[in-house]
Amino acid sequence: MPLSFTAFIDLLISLLTAEERQGCLAYAAAQPLRRGESLQFPGIMVEVTTSSYIAFIDRQPAANWAHPARYVLAPRRGGEAQSLEAHLPPFSSTSSLAWRLVYHGPSVPDALVPQLSPKRVSALRKEH
């Protein structure tokens, strides 16, 4: 059975380090990526080798620009999730991906959380 978006979020949260669990914001694209897609984000190219979900983990949401972050790519049909180091966020007005905030670490002030449309926050989990 293919990995559902809800199961992907559970997997993503399980892959967060203790430090990330406390102080990160995690975003995910709800639509799976297709095999063969290439995604160019600032500073990194992501090659999709099998149908997968993608997430972006902002490790330092209070930092202004280039700072530690990572992408997580998880295959929908078995296989290991892949972590790709990054320093810039994927968000741009030209992106076709609809990013959703799916995790809000307890030490991240609410003021740092971007205001997303209601359809994009349905999967949000804030840890306490």
C-alpha positions in Angstrom: 0.0 0.0 0.0 1.4 3.4 -0.9 2.5 5.8 1.8 -0.3 8.3 2.6 0.3 12.0 3.3 -0.7 11.5 6.9 1.7 8.5 7.3 4.4 10.7 5.7 3.9 13.4 8.3 4.2 10.7 11.1 7.4 9.4 9.4 8.7 13.0 9.1 8.2 13.7 12.8 9.8 10.4 13.7 12.9 11.5 11.7 13.3 14.8 13.5 16.3 15.1 15.8 15.7 16.1 19.4 16.9 19.6 18.6 14.6 19.9 15.5 11.6 18.6 17.6 12.1 21.6 19.9 12.9 24.4 17.5 12.0 23.7 13.9 9.1 24.4 11.5 8.5 21.6 9.0 6.6 22.0 5.8 5.4 19.4 3.3 4.0 19.3 -0.1 0.7 17.3 0.0 0.9 16.1 -3.6 3.4 13.4 -4.2 6.2 14.0 -6.6 6.5 11.9 -9.7 9.3 9.7 -10.7 11.7 11.5 -13.0 10.9 15.0 -11.7 13.7 17.5 -11.0 13.1 20.3 -8.6 15.4 23.3 -8.5 15.4 25.0 -5.1 17.7 27.8 -4.1 21.1 26.1 -3.7 20.0 22.5 -4.4 18.6 20.3 -7.1 16.4 17.4 -6.0 16.1 14.5 -8.4 13.0 12.3 -7.8 13.8 8.6 -8.6 10.5 7.2 -7.4 7.1 8.6 -6.5 7.8 10.5 -3.2 6.7 13.1 -0.7 8.9 16.0 0.1 9.3 18.1 3.2 11.4 21.1 4.2 12.7 21.4 7.7 13.6 24.9 8.8 16.0 24.3 11.7 16.4 27.9 12.6 13.1 29.7 11.8 14.3 32.9 13.6 17.3 33.3 11.3 16.9 35.8 8.4 18.5 34.1 5.5 20.9 31.2 4.7 20.9 28.9 7.8 20.9 25.2 8.5 17.8 23.4 7.0 17.1 20.2 5.2 14.8 18.5 2.8 13.4 15.0 3.4 12.3 12.9 0.5 10.3 9.8 1.3 9.3 7.1 -1.3 5.6 6.2 -1.4 6.3 2.5 -1.9 9.0 1.3 0.4 12.6 2.4 0.7 14.5 4.7 3.0 13.7 8.4 3.4 16.5 10.6 2.1 17.8 13.7 3.9 19.3 16.5 1.9 21.1 19.4 3.6 20.1 22.9 2.6 20.6 26.5 3.6 17.7 28.3 1.9 13.9 27.8 1.9 12.1 26.5 -1.1 9.3 29.0 -1.1 8.9 31.2 -4.1 6.0 32.7 -6.0 7.0 30.6 -9.1 6.9 27.3 -7.3 4.1 24.9 -8.3 4.3 23.1 -4.9 1.7 23.9 -2.3 3.6 23.8 0.9 1.8 23.1 4.2 3.1 23.7 7.7 3.0 20.2 9.3 5.1 20.6 12.4 5.6 23.5 14.8 8.3 23.0 17.5 7.3 24.2 21.0 10.1 26.7 21.3 9.2 28.5 18.0 7.2 31.6 18.8 3.9 31.8 17.0 5.0 35.2 15.5 7.6 33.3 13.4 5.0 31.0 11.8 4.0 32.3 8.4 0.3 32.9 7.8 -0.8 30.3 5.3 -4.2 29.9 3.8 -6.6 27.5 5.7 -6.3 24.8 3.1 -2.6 24.7 3.6 -2.6 24.2 7.4 -4.9 21.3 7.8 -2.1 18.9 8.7 -0.4 21.1 11.3 0.9 19.5 14.5 2.2 21.6 17.3 4.1 19.7 19.9 3.8 20.8 23.6 
